[in-house]
Amino acid sequence: MLEVKPRPLIPLDEPVPAGGVTIAEASRRTGVTEHTLRYYERSGLVVSPVDRTSGGRRRYRDLDLKWIVICTKLRATGMPIRGIRRYAELVAAGPGNEVERLELLEAHRAEVLARLAEVQENLALIDHKIDVYRGSLEAGEADGLWAPRRS
């Protein structure tokens, strides 16, 4: 059986220097490509502007990296970009909209749970088929398994 080992929700294993990290280092730490980091910024998915050096190069702070991980987890669970953008807008707006944030996350959670239930149902069918094949192979009856044949 496949064992899935969860990755840490937010990579806290390495402290972020006070001056931040480069886009390449942010990419390494978050598992998100540099292109995606730029896209998140352009698309309004970050809650605060990413710092820049005097030469205009991005410098990602600890908070930026944590937020990017949150965005990628939301995206990986199927939240549309517009939903992540709305969540980012609410967070960036500050206190006073926590109820709306909670409603947005609860609605997304319900959608994720529905998809998980569907995947589990599909997995149950796959497990059943595996059991049928194993049983038939062990009994020496594999040639009796249904297979489409053309006339």
HELIX and SHEET records of a PDB file:
HELIX    1   1 ILE A   23  THR A   30  1                                   8    
HELIX    2   2 GLU A   34  ARG A   42  1                                   9    
HELIX    3   3 ASP A   62  ALA A   76  1                                  15    
HELIX    4   4 ILE A   81  ALA A   93  1                                  13    
HELIX    5   5 GLU A   98  GLU A  138  1                                  41    
HELIX    6   6 ALA A  142  GLY A  144  5                                   3    
SHEET    1   A 2 ASP A  51  ARG A  52  0                                        
SHEET    2   A 2 ARG A  58  ARG A  59 -1                                        
END                                                                             
